[in-house]
Amino acid sequence: MRTKPSQHDYEAVAAFRIALRRFLHETHRISRANGLTPQRYDLLLIIKGSESGRLSITELAAQLSLAPHSVTELVDRAGETGLVRRVHDEDDRRVARVVVTAEGRKRLDRVLIALRPERQALFDLLGGAYGEVTEDVGANHVDET
């Protein structure tokens, strides 16, 4: 086992970090251009990317690596702008779940589609392991508004 990184290691890690920074920069820029803060983009994406499409504050806090009170504030602000809404859990009415509204979905879809080239570049750098995931993002989009 090597104890020192090789020149190739430095180059590979630098290329990855550059691609990651470019992706994050573009995510922020495109999110803002579509009326979303980067935090709201993450919120919408995590909810829509979940199996149920409806997550509790506790689940969102875990996924976003934030404290529950911070997620509550984020959800409140996103709710005020019509991006998400709270619904009662079907099994336990004491629990509120957060869902994406049609307006939230519309903005999220625009960002996902616009980020396709940057996402593909990052996936390609990782060896193409996720290429098939990105091919269909937005391809079958139906505007529900």
Secondary structure as a PSIPRED ss2 file (coil, helix, strand):
# PSIPRED VFORMAT (PSIPRED V4.0)

   1 M C   1.000  0.000  0.000
   2 R C   1.000  0.000  0.000
   3 T C   1.000  0.000  0.000
   4 K C   1.000  0.000  0.000
   5 P C   1.000  0.000  0.000
   6 S C   1.000  0.000  0.000
   7 Q H   0.000  1.000  0.000
   8 H H   0.000  1.000  0.000
   9 D H   0.000  1.000  0.000
  10 Y H   0.000  1.000  0.000
  11 E H   0.000  1.000  0.000
  12 A H   0.000  1.000  0.000
  13 V H   0.000  1.000  0.000
  14 A H   0.000  1.000  0.000
  15 A H   0.000  1.000  0.000
  16 F H   0.000  1.000  0.000
  17 R H   0.000  1.000  0.000
  18 I H   0.000  1.000  0.000
  19 A H   0.000  1.000  0.000
  20 L H   0.000  1.000  0.000
  21 R H   0.000  1.000  0.000
  22 R H   0.000  1.000  0.000
  23 F H   0.000  1.000  0.000
  24 L H   0.000  1.000  0.000
  25 H H   0.000  1.000  0.000
  26 E H   0.000  1.000  0.000
  27 T H   0.000  1.000  0.000
  28 H H   0.000  1.000  0.000
  29 R H   0.000  1.000  0.000
  30 I H   0.000  1.000  0.000
  31 S H   0.000  1.000  0.000
  32 R H   0.000  1.000  0.000
  33 A H   0.000  1.000  0.000
  34 N C   1.000  0.000  0.000
  35 G C   1.000  0.000  0.000
  36 L C   1.000  0.000  0.000
  37 T C   1.000  0.000  0.000
  38 P H   0.000  1.000  0.000
  39 Q H   0.000  1.000  0.000
  40 R H   0.000  1.000  0.000
  41 Y H   0.000  1.000  0.000
  42 D H   0.000  1.000  0.000
  43 L H   0.000  1.000  0.000
  44 L H   0.000  1.000  0.000
  45 L H   0.000  1.000  0.000
  46 I H   0.000  1.000  0.000
  47 I H   0.000  1.000  0.000
  48 K H   0.000  1.000  0.000
  49 G C   1.000  0.000  0.000
  50 S C   1.000  0.000  0.000
  51 E C   1.000  0.000  0.000
  52 S C   1.000  0.000  0.000
  53 G C   1.000  0.000  0.000
  54 R C   1.000  0.000  0.000
  55 L E   0.000  0.000  1.000
  56 S C   1.000  0.000  0.000
  57 I H   0.000  1.000  0.000
  58 T H   0.000  1.000  0.000
  59 E H   0.000  1.000  0.000
  60 L H   0.000  1.000  0.000
  61 A H   0.000  1.000  0.000
  62 A H   0.000  1.000  0.000
  63 Q H   0.000  1.000  0.000
  64 L H   0.000  1.000  0.000
  65 S C   1.000  0.000  0.000
  66 L C   1.000  0.000  0.000
  67 A C   1.000  0.000  0.000
  68 P H   0.000  1.000  0.000
  69 H H   0.000  1.000  0.000
  70 S H   0.000  1.000  0.000
  71 V H   0.000  1.000  0.000
  72 T H   0.000  1.000  0.000
  73 E H   0.000  1.000  0.000
  74 L H   0.000  1.000  0.000
  75 V H   0.000  1.000  0.000
  76 D H   0.000  1.000  0.000
  77 R H   0.000  1.000  0.000
  78 A H   0.000  1.000  0.000
  79 G H   0.000  1.000  0.000
  80 E H   0.000  1.000  0.000
  81 T C   1.000  0.000  0.000
  82 G C   1.000  0.000  0.000
  83 L C   1.000  0.000  0.000
  84 V E   0.000  0.000  1.000
  85 R E   0.000  0.000  1.000
  86 R E   0.000  0.000  1.000
  87 V E   0.000  0.000  1.000
  88 H E   0.000  0.000  1.000
  89 D C   1.000  0.000  0.000
  90 E C   1.000  0.000  0.000
  91 D C   1.000  0.000  0.000
  92 D C   1.000  0.000  0.000
  93 R C   1.000  0.000  0.000
  94 R C   1.000  0.000  0.000
  95 V C   1.000  0.000  0.000
  96 A E   0.000  0.000  1.000
  97 R E   0.000  0.000  1.000
  98 V E   0.000  0.000  1.000
  99 V E   0.000  0.000  1.000
 100 V E   0.000  0.000  1.000
 101 T C   1.000  0.000  0.000
 102 A H   0.000  1.000  0.000
 103 E H   0.000  1.000  0.000
 104 G H   0.000  1.000  0.000
 105 R H   0.000  1.000  0.000
 106 K H   0.000  1.000  0.000
 107 R H   0.000  1.000  0.000
 108 L H   0.000  1.000  0.000
 109 D H   0.000  1.000  0.000
 110 R H   0.000  1.000  0.000
 111 V H   0.000  1.000  0.000
 112 L H   0.000  1.000  0.000
 113 I H   0.000  1.000  0.000
 114 A H   0.000  1.000  0.000
 115 L C   1.000  0.000  0.000
 116 R H   0.000  1.000  0.000
 117 P H   0.000  1.000  0.000
 118 E H   0.000  1.000  0.000
 119 R H   0.000  1.000  0.000
 120 Q H   0.000  1.000  0.000
 121 A H   0.000  1.000  0.000
 122 L H   0.000  1.000  0.000
 123 F H   0.000  1.000  0.000
 124 D H   0.000  1.000  0.000
 125 L H   0.000  1.000  0.000
 126 L C   1.000  0.000  0.000
 127 G C   1.000  0.000  0.000
 128 G C   1.000  0.000  0.000
 129 A C   1.000  0.000  0.000
 130 Y C   1.000  0.000  0.000
 131 G H   0.000  1.000  0.000
 132 E H   0.000  1.000  0.000
 133 V H   0.000  1.000  0.000
 134 T H   0.000  1.000  0.000
 135 E H   0.000  1.000  0.000
 136 D C   1.000  0.000  0.000
 137 V C   1.000  0.000  0.000
 138 G C   1.000  0.000  0.000
 139 A C   1.000  0.000  0.000
 140 N C   1.000  0.000  0.000
 141 H C   1.000  0.000  0.000
 142 V C   1.000  0.000  0.000
 143 D C   1.000  0.000  0.000
 144 E C   1.000  0.000  0.000
 145 T C   1.000  0.000  0.000
